[in-house]
Amino acid sequence: LATLILLAAPAHAGTIKMPPAPDIELAGATPLPLTAGLYLPPELRSVVEVVKTSPFDKMKFEVGTFTAELFERNLPLAFATVVPVEARVPAQGAAVDVVVSVEIVRFEVTIPHPAYNPYTSTAAYKVTVSDPAGEVLFTQTATGAGQTSKGMMSGFKAQGLAGEAAKLSMADAAKQALEGILEADELRELGQEPAQEPDPAPL
């Protein structure tokens, strides 16, 4: 009878308290001299990933909210000016040179068994840069990895380690995406000032 009761017990799902979105370091990077509109749709912000940690426990990761904060905080590393926009194709008159949209392609967290092994995470973002009319100028999928191990913990006592591993993987993916934007010839050329015509020779 005890076994039957145990099997019938409902799974418990706890929401992980994610660390704040970090500042990404891009040594020597110079933002492109462009104004970028950042498009983060409501469905992105609402993405929640559920990771099963035992037959009776799950962890919820609010990866959408974290992703939005991560790119809001760090996209100015790639563009001189960043403003929010409400659509991939902004309303006419929006003063932007490009529009940046972000998709979550993959997110995984591994809770170690036994608990003294590292907590690991993998995250992948697809970042697309379009012109204001919606034509794609650049797109890239970047995959990041993170791991942490700060002691023997298991179950919900390990939530902090799981959240830290998740943060590291998403920040790593975002960093690679920003590096790709800065290195994209299509965008670098867009940011170059047109060559000035030489003054006509005096008659």
Protein Blocks (a to p, Z undefined) as FASTA:
>chain_A
ZZmmmmmpccdddddddddddddddehiacdfbdddddddfklmmpccdddfbfkbccdd
dfklmmmmmmmmmmmmmpmbdcddfbfbdcehiacfbdcddddfbdcddddddfkbccdd
ddddddddddfkopafbdcdddddddddebjcehjllmmmmmmmmmmmmmmmmmmmmmmm
mmmmklmmmmpccddddddddZZ
